[in-house]
């Protein structure tokens, strides 16, 4: 259990996820001791903010007048949080009994760790492939450009290393990168607001050399995954963030090369999107 003197703050960034958000907030009502819950609503048009005000008066709502995106919204919540530990949690999650208590107790008893995450499962109970190594430049090239088709063996090898292919996510393990959908941090860390939706966890890992991150298999959270990012706009943002991340950590020249090689793939995806039937 979480010691009573250690307060947990939970930050949830919401954008048109009213029904998922309701389920997430309902699942948090059983967490003990009661955490501070902060919802940063990114100017949703589906009534998300009104639902929080009406049905969850104990939740601190920070309603924005514009979309501050995932990273900006989480930073707003982090700055407003008062807890010793801050959990970044997606609105399309349902926390299972004891999960957050287990996560926070781990950090309390392991002061050498910077953060932890839970085992995420799909609604059907199958485990999600979360956590990875920090992406190498070779991995970025092979995954996001036609080079991956030209060198399929190299792509498989780098992907296996990146995703800890030998690990089934059924045991505790130290990892290099935790998922932003469920990321428990100690106070003092923030995401990079130059990124919008993607790669903030990889960036955070690079900015905290020597930090230790832990996956805890006995803490279980249901995660629908990508409930609001199955759009062409999200794909465009993904490639935008990919280049921002690459420029920051691999240099402008390598980012330019990645841009040059990745755009045929992006253009092909755009053409496929345009030719897709509208029904």
Secondary structure, 3 states (H helix, E strand, C coil): CCCCCCCEEEEEEECCCHHHHHHHHHHHCCCCCCCEEEEEECCCCCCHHHHHHHHCCCCEEEECCCCCHHHHHHHHHHHHCCCCEEEEECCCEEECCCHHHHHHHHHHHCCCCCEEEEEEECCCCCECCCCECCCCHHHHHHHHCCHHHHCHHHHHHHHHHHCCCCCCCCCCEEECECCCCEEEEECCCCCCCCCCCCCHHHHHHHHCCCCCEEEEEEEEEEECCCCCCCCHHHHHHHHHHHHHHHHHHHCHHHHHHHHHHHHHHHHHHHHHHHHCCCC
